[in-house]
Amino acid sequence: MSYQQTVKSLRWLAFNFPEVTPAKDETDRLSNCIHLYSTNGAAAIEKLTAELRQCRNELCLRCEQYKMAHKGACDGCRWHKMPEVGIE
């Protein structure tokens, strides 16, 4: 499952298990827990995905051969071969 699919699934859970305030019984408390954990989990995955993209871009900038990528300079680079974030 890709990052995007995981985030989408967690957002679906948060939507289908709304936060109930005030919680009247165990079912409401369980719904609140599911909502809280799935919302925070999706946000954490999105944050880490953005950090991963930023780190990858920084590595390409340090190499300075990315400017010649159209001529094949990045063909042997392990960072260039890394799949795009969200695709497994």
N, C-alpha and C positions, 0 to 999 in steps of 0.2 A: 504494500500500500504506500503510495507516495505521500509526501508532506501535505500536498493540497487536498488529497482525499481524506487524510486523517483530520485535518482542520475542518473540512466540510462535514464530516461525520460528527465531530464534537459540537459544531455549531447546530447541527440538526438535533442532537440530544438536548442542548440548552434551550432550543426553541420549543421542543415537545415536552420538556419538563420545566415549566415556568417556576419562577421564584414566588412562593406564597408567603405573604406577610400579613398577619402573624400566622405562624404554623399552628394548626389546631390539633393535629394528630401525627402519628408516625409516618403516614403516607406523605403528608405535607413536608415533614422534615426530610424524608428521603428524596422527594422532588427537589427541595432546596439544595441538598448535597450534590445531586446529579447536576443540577444547573450550575452550581458554583464550580465544581471540579471540571466540568466540560468547558465552561467559559474560560476559566483560567488556563486550562491545558491548551486550548486553541490559541490563546494569546501568547503563551510561552513558546509554542511551536513557531508562530509567525515571527516572534522576536528573534529566535535562534536562526531561523531561515534568513532573516535580513542580515544578521551578524555574519553568517556563513558567506553570503554574497559579498559583503563588504570585505571580508578577509581574502576572499578569492581575488577580488579586484585589486586589493593592495599588493598581493603577490605578483599579479601581472604587471602592475606599475613598477615594482622593484626590478623586475626582469628587464624591462625596457625594450625587449624584442617584440612586444605585442604590436608595435607600430609596423612591423614587417610581417605580420601574421598572414597577409594576403600573398606573400611570397613563400610561405611555408615555414617561417621561423618558429612557429608554435607547435609544429607537428610532433616533436619529441618531448614536449613539456607535459609533465604529469598533471599540472593544474589545468591545462587546456583540455586534457582528456577527461577530467572529472565531469560527470554528468551535471546538467543544469539542475539547480535546486528545484525540487518538486517532481523530478522525473527519476524513477528508479530503474 
